[in-house]
Amino acid sequence: MRKILYLLSLLIGLSAFAQQNNETKNDSVSGIKKTISEFSEKKGHPFTTGYLPVGFFDIDLKSLFKYNVHEGLRLGIGGVTNEKLFENYKLGGYIAYGFKDETYKYSLGGSVLLNKEKKAWVSLYYTDDIKEIGTYDFLTDARFYSLFEPRLLNITQFYKYTQWQANIQSELSPKILTELRVQHSDVSNFEDYYFIKDGKGYQTYQLAEAVLSFRIKLQTDSIVNDDGKKVATDVLPKVSAQITKGFKGIAGSDFDYAKFGLKFDYEIERKNLSNTSFLLQGVLATGDVPLTHLYHAFPNQPTKEKLSKRFSVAGVQSFETMYFGEFYSDKLAMLQIKHTFRRFKLAKNWKPEMVVISRHAIGDMSDPARHFGIPFNTLDHPYNEAGLELNKIALGFGLSFAYRYGYYNLPSFEDNVSFKFTFNLKI
């Protein structure tokens, strides 16, 4: 996979560089390496930031290809212009095609720089796409890139939406990110789902929302590990907070509600190259909120009977033994603890990594009867999962094992077990 990604980046860069310079093949390759090197020094490596520079356009690597149950293979292209075209303006978007649903999805918009020192940008975008039912995203988390999104392969429940959004995002300081967004969405369900309000069933609806999001990173110390490298440590956790308000009656919107999210992310780095991370997250929704915009606990267990047929790719922060569509909540708390041992050397270039994991969740649904057509359970008792990962066994691939225990333990042992592979790409 790493070789394929490198080859893809080189081919894209080679084509652009050849068109601009019309030089020999060897000079072009050198130019590509120089371009990527310069980009890496200024903005970070493309496989870290998620953007590959091609002239005045930074290609979003996440937009190139994906796979899920609804769309099948999804191919696309997207990105944003850079300072080589306009220093104080950006044009961006993407277009993608799903070969299973045979439908195009796209987004288009632009941004204007208000304050260079604070990196304050005002943006306006229009999007026509699909989204997973019950997912909840912190806006400021979108600034942190992940090349490979494992859960996308297994997701089964989506809804369609078109959306206008205007937002302002800024770095108030190197440690504080903030974003304010107003948006209007038209939602339609692929599933046979109806939200019941005042005796009326809504399968399509409009939502007008305002969202305020913060991310604070309190990095205050560093250590020198046993390999002699300086490593930053987080003495206090990174904190993400978000408030969403839905307004009824604005541009035809149907519901009035409020949603709150709070997340603590704390990682302890040690001199012996081991680390322990803690992720605590709580979300709450009040008012008239359809299931599409409520919460799940990031399940990642395919809904298939045999363990062998559930073999897929493990997520990073997902519950591996929780089945898709099994639980939904309007209030939810999750705790995940991971301890990563120092990589052990089996050969010169063979250094696997062992991780032990403990995940827990508890939630509730105030009125499940308002959600008609999609059967689900509520997490009104603790959900517990223990896991073990052996990562980086070969070519970035490893294995993941997890077991479901406690109140939601299922009668069949096989149904409580998750066995998957992991993939960790490190450039």
Secondary structure, DSSP 8 states (H G I E B T S, - for coil): -HHHHHHHHHHHHHHHHHHHH---HHHHHHHHHHHHHHHHHHH--HHHHSEEEETTEEEEGGGSEEEETTTEEEEEEEEEE-TTT-SSEEEEEEEEEETTTTEEEEEEEEEEEEETTTTEEEEEEEEEEEEETT----GGGGGS--S--GGGGT---EEEEEEEEEEEEEEEETTEEEEEEEEEEEEEESSS-EEEETTEEESEEEEEEEEEEEEE----EEEE-TTS-EEEE-SS-EEEEEEEEE-TTGGG----EEEEEEEEEEEEE-TTS-EEEEEEEEEEEEES--GGGSB---EEE-S-SSTGGG--B--SSSEEEEETTSB-BSEEEEEEEEEE-----SBTTB--EEEEEEEEEEEE-S-GGGEESS--B---S-EEEEEEEEEEEETTEEEEEEEEESTT--SSGGGGEEEEEEE----
